[in-house]
Amino acid sequence: MNVKVQPLTAEAFAPYGEVLECTGASITINQGNCQRFHDLAGLDMDGGQVGISLFHAKLRTLPYELDLMERHPLGSQAFIPMSEDGFLILVADDDDGVPVNIRAFVSVPNQGINLHKNIWHGVLTPLEGSGRFVVVDRIGEGNNLEEFPLLDPVRIVR
């Protein structure tokens, strides 16, 4: 099965989380020298605490073979690129513990995402740049990772 990538927009991504970008209403701060785009994502953590980590992911190419999905039942997870490059975002709906209806988005420079808790998603998949990301997610006790190997890999294409 092939899944075609589509542009990352707030409307298309809304069922899965929020798009993080410097658009829309902002607050001017620091004596007029800075625009604050305030409260862009709903961080949702069951117990534990919010943690900030740095990831360095291997660059990938399209077409891409998606063979593993994961989700985090106890907390949301944000991916914020540390370079001005887009990345591939793979998400799916849930059908009784099985990822279905896989969708593929490609971000543009200066976009990040926040995945709602318990959303099936692919691994971090940068297509260009450094592969470095700031990740904001739940740190703490409990099993906050479920993985689902896809027996029939899905081919992600442009």
C-alpha positions in Angstrom: 0.0 0.0 0.0 1.2 3.5 -0.8 0.4 6.6 1.2 1.0 10.0 -0.4 2.4 12.8 1.7 0.4 16.0 2.0 1.4 19.4 3.4 1.2 19.9 7.1 -1.6 22.3 8.0 -3.3 23.0 11.4 -6.7 21.9 10.0 -5.5 18.6 8.5 -3.4 17.7 11.5 -6.0 18.7 14.2 -7.3 15.1 14.9 -3.7 14.2 15.9 -2.4 17.3 17.6 -1.2 20.8 17.1 1.1 22.4 14.5 3.7 24.6 16.2 4.6 27.6 14.1 5.0 31.4 14.3 1.7 32.4 12.7 -1.5 34.0 13.9 -2.0 36.2 16.9 1.1 37.1 18.9 2.1 39.3 21.9 4.8 41.9 21.5 7.3 41.6 24.4 10.9 42.7 25.3 10.4 46.4 24.5 9.0 45.6 21.1 11.9 43.3 20.1 10.1 39.9 20.2 6.8 38.4 19.2 5.5 35.7 21.5 3.2 33.1 19.9 1.6 32.0 23.2 0.4 28.6 24.4 0.5 26.8 21.0 0.1 23.2 22.4 -1.9 21.5 25.1 0.7 19.4 27.0 -1.3 16.5 28.5 0.5 14.3 31.0 -0.9 11.6 33.3 1.4 11.7 36.3 5.1 12.1 35.8 6.5 15.4 34.7 7.2 17.4 31.6 10.7 16.7 30.2 12.7 18.4 27.5 15.1 16.1 25.6 17.3 16.5 22.5 17.1 13.9 19.8 19.5 13.3 16.9 17.7 11.2 14.3 19.0 9.6 11.1 18.0 11.4 7.9 15.6 9.4 5.7 14.5 9.6 2.1 11.3 9.2 0.1 10.0 6.8 -0.8 10.1 5.6 2.9 9.1 2.1 4.1 7.0 2.5 7.3 7.2 -0.7 9.3 6.7 0.4 12.9 4.2 2.7 14.6 4.2 3.8 18.3 2.1 5.7 20.7 2.3 7.2 24.2 -0.8 6.5 26.3 0.3 8.7 29.2 1.4 11.9 27.6 1.5 14.2 24.6 4.8 14.5 22.7 6.1 17.6 20.8 8.8 17.5 18.1 10.5 20.9 17.4 13.2 20.8 14.7 16.5 22.5 15.6 17.2 23.3 11.9 15.1 25.1 9.4 14.1 22.0 7.5 10.9 20.0 7.0 10.3 16.5 8.3 8.0 13.6 7.6 5.1 13.1 10.1 3.2 9.8 10.0 0.1 9.3 12.1 -2.8 6.9 12.2 -6.2 6.3 13.8 -6.8 3.6 16.3 -9.0 0.6 15.8 -9.0 -1.5 19.0 -5.2 -1.2 19.5 -4.3 -1.4 15.8 -3.1 1.7 13.8 -5.4 2.2 10.7 -5.9 4.9 8.1 -2.3 6.0 8.0 -1.7 9.6 7.0 1.6 11.2 6.0 2.4 14.9 6.3 5.5 16.8 5.4 6.3 20.0 7.3 7.8 23.1 5.9 10.7 25.0 7.6 9.9 26.4 11.0 7.0 24.0 11.8 6.9 21.6 14.7 4.2 19.4 16.0 2.6 18.3 19.3 1.0 14.9 19.2 -2.0 14.3 21.4 -1.5 11.4 23.9 -2.3 7.9 22.6 -2.0 8.9 18.9 -0.3 6.3 16.7 2.7 7.8 14.9 5.9 6.8 13.0 9.3 7.3 14.4 11.1 10.7 14.1 11.8 11.0 10.3 13.8 14.0 9.2 14.2 14.3 5.5 16.9 17.1 5.5 19.0 19.1 7.8 20.8 18.1 11.0 18.2 15.6 12.3 18.3 17.4 15.6 15.0 18.0 17.5 13.8 19.3 20.8 11.3 16.8 22.2 8.9 17.7 25.0 7.2 14.8 26.5 6.2 12.9 29.7 9.0 11.6 31.9 8.1 9.3 34.8 6.9 5.9 36.1 4.5 3.8 34.0 4.5 2.3 30.5 4.3 5.3 28.2 5.3 3.5 25.0 3.4 1.0 22.9 4.9 -0.2 19.6 3.1 -1.9 16.7 5.2 -3.6 14.0 3.5 -3.4 10.6 3.7 -6.9 9.1 3.0 -5.4 5.7 5.1 -2.2 5.5 3.5 0.9 4.1 5.3 2.8 1.3 5.3 6.6 1.8 5.6 8.5 -1.4 5.6 12.1 -2.6 
